[in-house]
């Protein structure tokens, strides 16, 4: 497009000044998958000499802009996680401009890395190159990181017992063995058990003093959910479960299905709290 000018991010919106041909207007308004345009205003100004297109430092103004929620791992990042030739192989915190944490890492506006909890992780040369290259999908992806420079995964049992992928693998074994595993996520801790193990589910209910309220059941896909719960395609739950946000939703149990019946201690009522979550452990 050969654009020349600048764009700036502030606490009210994104502002830019560009020199371009009118035939490029529609092309410039093409946006990333997870973004949406609340409003768009443009004004014709006198030409200003510009040698290139640049992203200028953010400015503080009245804080009126929205903060996106955390976005589930996109398909491209998921492929990288399972690609043995990729430098992010088995790195669970892989993200790009189309996915990853947003709301739970923000500490101030405008949304820049230095105003997030990622500020303590200095990007390695490879990640920095991606961050500054407008041709890459990690261009200005604020949580951008890899196993060399980003957050690390550990398994604790009073002390550190495993690091990296081994900690994830051993946590899965612990859950399969009937233990309760506390997973520290972006928004805090959540407790995980094998929902088909009635004994450990009852134990978790006793510890949480949660006798009636359903626990959330995690499924690898929406297709799996429909085998165990009645999901009306007209309901909003379909949108929530199949979208990139991967939120929890409530659905009615499907009678006669083994999975939910085995997990009856998880969902003592007729409605199931379901959540789709892509597995990060390969075979």
C-alpha positions in Angstrom: 0.0 0.0 0.0 3.0 2.3 0.3 1.5 4.2 3.2 3.5 7.1 4.9 2.5 8.6 8.2 2.0 7.4 11.8 -0.4 5.7 14.1 -0.6 6.2 17.9 -2.4 4.3 20.7 -3.9 6.2 23.6 -6.3 5.6 26.4 -9.2 6.9 24.3 -8.7 5.2 20.9 -6.1 4.7 18.2 -5.3 7.8 16.1 -3.3 8.1 12.9 -2.3 10.4 10.2 -1.4 9.0 6.8 -0.7 10.0 3.3 -2.4 7.7 0.8 -4.6 7.3 -2.2 -8.3 7.1 -1.7 -8.5 3.7 -3.3 -6.6 2.3 -0.2 -9.1 3.4 2.4 -11.1 0.2 2.5 -7.9 -1.9 2.5 -6.5 -0.1 5.5 -9.7 -0.7 7.5 -9.2 -4.5 7.3 -8.6 -5.6 10.9 -7.3 -8.5 12.9 -9.6 -11.4 13.6 -10.4 -10.6 17.2 -10.7 -6.9 16.8 -13.8 -4.8 16.2 -14.3 -1.2 15.3 -16.6 0.8 17.7 -16.5 3.9 15.6 -14.4 5.4 12.8 -13.9 9.0 12.0 -11.6 10.5 9.4 -10.7 14.0 8.3 -8.8 15.3 5.2 -5.8 17.4 6.3 -3.1 19.3 4.5 -0.2 17.1 3.4 2.6 16.6 5.9 6.0 15.3 4.8 6.5 11.7 6.0 9.3 9.4 4.9 7.8 6.1 6.2 4.9 4.7 8.3 5.6 4.3 12.0 3.9 3.4 15.3 4.6 6.3 17.7 4.8 6.0 21.5 1.4 5.8 23.3 -0.1 8.8 25.0 -2.1 9.1 28.2 -5.6 10.7 27.9 -9.0 10.1 29.4 -9.3 6.3 29.9 -12.3 5.4 27.8 -11.0 2.6 25.6 -12.1 -1.0 26.1 -9.7 -3.8 27.2 -10.2 -7.1 25.4 -10.7 -10.3 27.4 -8.2 -13.1 27.4 -8.3 -15.0 24.1 -8.0 -18.7 23.7 -5.0 -20.1 21.8 -5.6 -19.6 18.1 -5.1 -22.4 15.5 -1.8 -21.0 14.2 -0.2 -20.9 17.7 -1.6 -24.3 18.5 0.1 -25.7 15.4 3.4 -24.2 16.5 3.0 -25.7 20.0 2.8 -29.2 18.4 5.4 -28.7 15.7 8.7 -30.3 16.7 10.6 -28.1 14.3 9.2 -24.9 15.7 11.1 -23.0 18.4 7.8 -22.8 20.5 7.3 -26.5 20.5 5.5 -27.5 23.7 5.6 -23.9 25.0 2.2 -23.5 26.6 2.3 -19.6 26.8 2.6 -19.2 23.1 0.5 -16.3 21.8 0.2 -13.7 19.0 -2.0 -10.7 18.1 -4.9 -13.1 17.5 -4.8 -14.8 20.9 -3.4 -14.8 24.4 -3.8 -12.9 27.6 -5.2 -9.3 27.6 -7.4 -8.3 30.6 -5.6 -10.3 33.3 -2.2 -8.9 32.5 -3.1 -5.3 32.1 -1.9 -3.0 34.8 -2.6 0.4 33.1 -3.7 2.1 29.9 -2.9 2.5 27.1 -2.2 -1.2 26.5 1.5 -1.5 26.1 3.9 -4.2 27.3 5.4 -1.9 29.9 2.0 -1.5 31.5 1.4 -5.3 31.8 2.8 -8.0 34.0 4.9 -9.1 31.0 7.1 -6.1 31.5 9.5 -8.1 33.6 10.2 -10.5 30.8 12.6 -9.0 28.3 12.1 -10.4 24.8 14.9 -12.5 23.3 16.3 -11.3 19.9 14.0 -13.7 18.0 10.9 -12.5 19.8 11.9 -8.9 19.5 12.4 -9.3 15.8 8.8 -10.7 15.5 7.5 -7.9 17.7 8.9 -5.1 15.5 8.3 -6.7 12.1 4.9 -5.5 10.6 4.9 -8.5 8.3 4.7 -10.9 11.3 1.5 -11.8 13.1 3.3 -11.0 16.4 3.8 -7.4 15.4 3.3 -5.4 18.6 1.8 -8.5 20.3 2.3 -7.3 23.9 2.5 -10.7 25.6 4.9 -12.1 23.0 7.3 -14.6 24.5 9.0 -18.0 24.0 10.6 -20.7 26.2 13.9 -18.7 26.2 12.5 -15.4 27.5 9.0 -15.8 28.7 7.2 -17.2 31.8 8.1 -20.8 32.7 6.0 -23.7 34.0 6.8 -25.6 37.2 5.1 -28.3 39.3 5.2 -27.9 43.0 4.6 -30.3 45.9 6.0 -28.3 48.8 9.0 -27.6 46.5 9.7 -27.6 42.8 9.5 -31.2 41.5 9.5 -30.6 37.7 10.1 -27.9 35.1 8.7 -27.2 31.6 6.8 -29.8 29.7 7.6 -32.5 32.3 5.7 -30.6 34.9 2.6 -30.5 32.7 2.9 -34.3 31.9 3.3 -35.1 35.6 0.3 -33.0 36.5 -1.8 -35.0 34.1 -0.6 -38.2 35.7 -1.4 -36.8 39.1 -5.0 -36.0 38.0 -5.4 -39.5 36.4 -4.2 -41.0 39.7 -7.0 -39.3 41.6 -5.2 -36.3 43.1 -6.4 -32.7 43.2 -4.1 -30.4 41.2 -4.1 -26.6 41.7 -3.4 -24.8 38.4 -2.2 -21.3 38.6 -3.7 -19.5 35.6 -3.9 -15.9 34.4 -6.7 -15.0 36.7 -5.7 -17.0 39.7 -5.9 -20.7 40.8 -8.4 -23.3 39.7 -8.6 -26.9 41.0 -8.6 -29.8 38.6 -9.7 -33.4 39.2 -10.8 -36.4 37.1 -14.5 -35.9 36.8 -15.1 -39.6 36.2 -13.6 -40.4 39.6 -16.5 -40.0 42.1 -14.3 -40.3 45.1 -12.0 -37.4 44.3 -14.9 -35.3 43.2 -16.6 -35.8 46.5 -13.3 -35.0 48.3 -13.1 -31.8 46.3 -16.7 -30.9 47.2 -16.0 -31.5 50.9 -12.9 -29.3 50.8 -14.6 -26.5 48.9 -17.9 -26.9 50.9 -19.7 -26.9 47.6 -22.4 -29.6 47.8 -24.8 -28.5 45.1 -23.3 -26.0 42.8 -22.0 -27.7 39.6 -18.4 -27.9 38.9 -17.3 -27.0 35.3 -16.5 -29.9 33.1 -13.8 -29.4 30.5 -14.2 -30.8 27.0 -11.7 -30.8 24.1 -14.3 -29.5 21.6 -17.9 -28.5 21.1 -18.5 -31.7 19.3 -17.6 -33.6 22.4 -19.9 -31.4 24.5 -22.9 -32.3 22.3 -22.4 -36.0 23.0 -22.9 -35.4 26.7 -25.1 -32.3 26.9 -28.0 -30.8 25.1 -26.7 -27.7 23.3 -29.4 -25.8 21.4 -27.8 -24.3 18.3 -30.1 -21.3 18.7 -28.7 -20.5 22.1 -25.9 -18.2 22.8 -23.9 -21.1 24.3 -23.0 -22.2 20.8 -21.4 -18.9 20.0 -19.6 -18.8 23.4 -18.2 -22.4 23.1 -17.1 -22.3 19.5 -15.6 -18.8 19.6 -12.0 -17.9 20.3 -12.8 -16.7 23.9 -13.7 -20.3 25.0 -15.9 -19.3 27.9 -17.9 -21.5 30.1 -21.6 -22.0 29.5 -24.5 -23.9 31.1 -26.2 -26.7 29.2 -28.8 -29.4 30.1 -27.5 -32.9 30.7 -28.1 -35.5 27.9 -29.7 -38.5 29.6 -28.0 -41.9 29.1 -24.5 -40.7 28.3 -21.7 -42.3 30.2 -19.4 -39.3 30.5 -21.8 -37.0 32.4 -23.4 -39.9 34.4 -20.0 -41.0 35.6 -19.4 -37.4 36.6 -22.7 -37.1 38.5 -20.8 -35.9 41.6 -19.5 -33.0 39.5 -23.0 -32.0 38.3 -25.6 -33.0 40.8 -28.2 -30.9 39.0 -29.8 -31.2 35.5 -27.6 -28.5 34.1 -23.9 -28.9 33.3 -21.3 -26.1 33.4 -19.2 -26.9 30.3 -16.0 -25.3 29.1 -14.1 -26.1 25.9 -10.3 -26.2 26.3 -7.8 -27.4 23.8 -5.4 -30.0 25.2 -1.7 -29.1 25.3 -0.4 -32.6 26.0 0.5 -34.5 22.8 0.7 -38.3 22.6 
